[in-house]
Amino acid sequence: MRASTKSLYEISAMANDSFIEKYPDAHTTVGLMDKVLRKKGMPADAVTIDNIDNHIRVILILLDSQPDTVGIGVGSTLADDINVLSQQPLHTLTANDVLAILEAQLLLN
């Protein structure tokens, strides 16, 4: 695993732990896509945080061409649809930033 991917995964896991602590009825899972995307022809690694209950996925992606920039998107766990929300430099991304994204995107309204 690349150092940048490992860092992104650790930040995401900490954010997910905080999310679960804050919202104990939410059911989420953290995943790593370090080979799947490449098999699909996309030169990138990604971390996903999925809400199992409502099938919403937050994806944090690192393109090989921009390894220091995190693309932040949201989509469905049931389809390959991702809407890009923003980008942020990896070195400025914190677990609290990811937690805010999870709260905005994964909670049932």
C-alpha positions in Angstrom: 0.0 0.0 0.0 1.3 3.4 -0.9 2.1 5.8 1.9 -0.5 8.3 0.8 -3.2 5.6 0.6 -2.2 4.4 4.0 -2.5 7.9 5.4 -5.9 8.4 3.8 -7.1 5.1 5.1 -6.0 5.9 8.6 -7.7 9.3 8.6 -10.9 7.7 7.2 -10.8 4.9 9.8 -10.5 7.5 12.6 -13.3 9.5 11.2 -15.5 6.4 10.9 -14.7 5.5 14.5 -15.8 9.0 15.6 -18.9 8.7 13.5 -19.9 5.4 15.0 -19.2 6.7 18.5 -21.4 9.8 17.8 -24.1 7.9 15.9 -24.2 4.3 17.4 -27.3 3.4 15.4 -25.5 4.0 12.1 -24.0 1.0 10.4 -20.9 1.9 8.4 -18.0 0.1 7.0 -14.6 1.3 5.7 -13.1 -0.2 2.6 -9.9 0.0 0.5 -9.9 0.0 -3.3 -6.2 -0.4 -4.2 -6.6 -3.0 -6.9 -10.2 -2.9 -8.0 -10.0 0.5 -9.6 -6.8 -0.4 -11.5 -8.5 -3.6 -12.8 -11.2 -1.3 -14.2 -8.5 0.8 -15.9 -8.5 3.7 -13.5 -5.0 4.5 -12.1 -6.1 5.4 -8.6 -6.5 4.2 -5.0 -9.6 4.9 -3.0 -11.0 4.6 0.5 -14.8 4.1 0.8 -17.0 4.6 3.8 -20.4 3.0 3.2 -23.7 3.4 5.1 -25.0 -0.1 5.0 -28.6 1.0 5.9 -29.2 3.4 3.1 -26.5 2.3 0.6 -24.8 5.6 0.4 -21.0 5.6 -0.2 -18.5 8.3 0.5 -15.4 7.8 -1.6 -12.1 9.4 -1.1 -9.9 8.9 -4.1 -6.2 9.5 -4.9 -5.4 9.6 -8.6 -1.9 8.5 -9.6 -1.6 11.7 -11.6 -2.5 13.8 -8.4 -1.2 11.7 -5.5 -1.3 14.6 -3.0 -4.9 15.6 -3.8 -8.0 13.8 -2.4 -11.1 13.7 -4.5 -14.2 13.5 -2.4 -17.3 12.0 -3.8 -20.6 10.4 -2.9 -22.6 7.7 -4.6 -24.5 4.5 -4.1 -23.1 1.1 -3.0 -25.5 -0.4 -5.5 -24.1 1.2 -8.6 -20.9 2.7 -9.9 -22.2 6.3 -9.7 -20.1 8.9 -8.0 -20.8 12.6 -7.8 -17.6 14.5 -7.1 -18.1 17.0 -4.2 -14.7 18.6 -3.9 -11.0 18.2 -3.8 -8.6 18.8 -0.9 -4.8 18.5 -0.4 -4.1 15.3 1.5 -1.8 17.0 3.9 -4.6 19.3 5.1 -7.3 16.6 5.4 -8.1 15.6 9.0 -10.3 13.0 10.6 -12.7 15.9 11.6 -12.9 16.9 8.0 -13.9 13.4 7.0 -16.3 13.2 9.9 -18.1 16.3 8.7 -18.4 14.8 5.3 -19.8 11.6 6.8 -22.4 13.5 8.8 -23.4 15.6 5.8 -23.7 12.6 3.4 -24.4 9.4 5.3 -27.1 10.2 7.8 -30.7 9.4 7.0 -32.7 12.6 6.6 
